[in-house]
């Protein structure tokens, strides 16, 4: 496949899925095997946490000094994501082009070094993002802040916004969440079906060794060694994620961590961008989101028929692609930054 860098039309047209990515799986896989994004200049800051651990924050280095009131974005990545993720590089590219500041929170275990405590990260863990948001607004009190969450990070973002409601800092003026697994139980069942097993096994090849390494560092986690036998994401969460973080099992974890019920409490303007053909989520879940969105004016629901999972590729030719998702998230935030 092509290695062309993204094309940015002078006047971006309406989103039209790329004809050369004819189904949900090619639209999804293009991000890994065909998409190329420029590598931004960044630095990593390590912030201590109140519980005796640390968080790594990837911070965009601007080409020129930004004024104190320049808008900023904070990105929350997906499962096993990071700065290597195509959407992270794309959001930093958008921020650089728009003269915004940008930060990426690397969830615990997703940085260059394992975190110190037994705890890890999961789809419903919102204390770390809340801590980072509060610190950013303290560092840049004159700067409006936009939040972006992708996949798992989108679930975390939606849940956090619903939890905090009107108590979010006033500097947080907007948010965008892309390809969110709003209902974790239904998403976990969906991803293991048919070709989706390819995605599931790819995640497990990263998650299981990382979990076993954590168990080896912490004797008190010895009972979780059964995670080595996990064959599905549901089993991984049942054997490891849930007991590690105080849930009774995967079903309890999914019920309490899913973003769907928290959407009713969101008060910050929030764009929800998902494709109906997202192979990680049954379309019926998006119907439930639409119903909630119809009764919450803070939610902007945009569910095109095609786009895959964190895909949304457009453009007439493979060597001249245009990526709608990150552009749309940035445009939504730009309107709130005015």
ABEGO torsion letter per residue (X at the ends): XBABBBBBBABBBBBBBBAABABAAAAAAAAAAABBBBBBBBBBBBBBBAAGBBBBBBBBBBABBBBAABBBBBBBBBBGBEAABAAAAAAAAAAAAAGBBBBBBBBBGABABBBABABBBBAABAAAAAAAAAAAAAABAABBBBBBBBEAAAAAAAAAAAAAEAABBAABABBBBBGBBABAAAAAAAAABEAAAAAAAAAAAAAAAAAAAAAAABAAAAAAAAAAABABAAAAAAAAAAAAAGBAEAAAAAAAABAAAAAAABABBBBBBBBAABAABBAAAAAAAAAAAAABAABBBBBBABGEBGBGBBEABAABBBBAAAAAAAAAAAAAAX
